[in-house]
Each structure stands twice: as structure tokens, then as C-alpha cells.
């Protein structure tokens, strides 16, 4: 929230200063760009933790419990591999750019690439935890499908609106009001 607030103040302030006073905030573009990248990676970490990434479950949802578990393990291993590749690349870029200064702020450009390193380490730990849970059998059946088909279906599932309505036979039915 703080990063988003800083971005809004910098960008809005820069626009106002440009049009009203023919000046601007020099570091506005650079700092806003860096904060945006950091926010994107931090949001991706949250999405991994909450299983919020969108995908398609057309095949996996039709499989049995064992098939779903095998697909989940394969998916988690693939994500760990890609996270490892991202970690290696971001770390290499951070090292290469450690002595490079940003043109406006003069800060090390490694700060920009550190967002990828931070994401990869955090995501890797979360994915490893989920893989251990899966292999140890601690994952519930409804957790065997990692992705949501759409945000709308996820919202319905969260509100339990996708479940069929049940009626209690002990409760008397209420008559509809007459008009």
C-alpha cells in the first residue's frame, strides 16, 4: 500500500507540476517504474500463497484423485524449475548491475533486479512447502486442482454459491406473500 501511495503521489504530482508550473519531479518516472515492478512481484507471491493464479483445469478436474495428485506434483516441480531459472537470471543481472547507477537517482540498478531474486526465493519456499504437503498426503481433495478457471467462478466458490441448495425437512416451508 505504501509503494502504491508513493507511486500515485509521484506520478500525479509530476503531472500537476508539468502542466501548472512547467516543472516536474525528476525521480518520478524512475522510482515509479521500480515500485511498479516490485509491486508486481509481491502480488505474484501473494497469488502463489493463496492459489489465486488463473489457469485451465479442463483436463485435471476430470481425473481421479491419483491423477490429480500426479498432475499437481508435476505442476509444482515445473513451477519450482521455472522459479529456479528466474532466480539464476535475476541474481546474475543483480550482480552485473550492482555497480551500475540509475541515471536519475544514482541508486544501484541491482535494486531493480533484486525484486526477481526476492520473488524467486519467496515463491520457491512456498512451492516447496506445497510440494511437501502434497507428497505427505496433507492436501485435501479440493486442493488437488491448483488453478481457478475464472475469477467469477472463484468468487462464487468463495461464497459457496456454486453448491446446490439444500432444504431442511424439519423447517416448515414459508408461504409466499399474497399480492
KARASUL-V148056 format. One record per helix or strand of 2 or more residues. SS is the DSSP state (helix for helix, strand for strand). FROM is the first residue (numbers start at 1). TO is the last residue. If there is no record, write none. Layout:
ss=SS from=FROM to=TO
ss=SS from=FROM to=TO
This chain:
ss=helix from=2 to=21
ss=helix from=28 to=49
ss=helix from=60 to=62
ss=helix from=65 to=96
ss=helix from=110 to=135
ss=helix from=141 to=143
ss=helix from=151 to=158
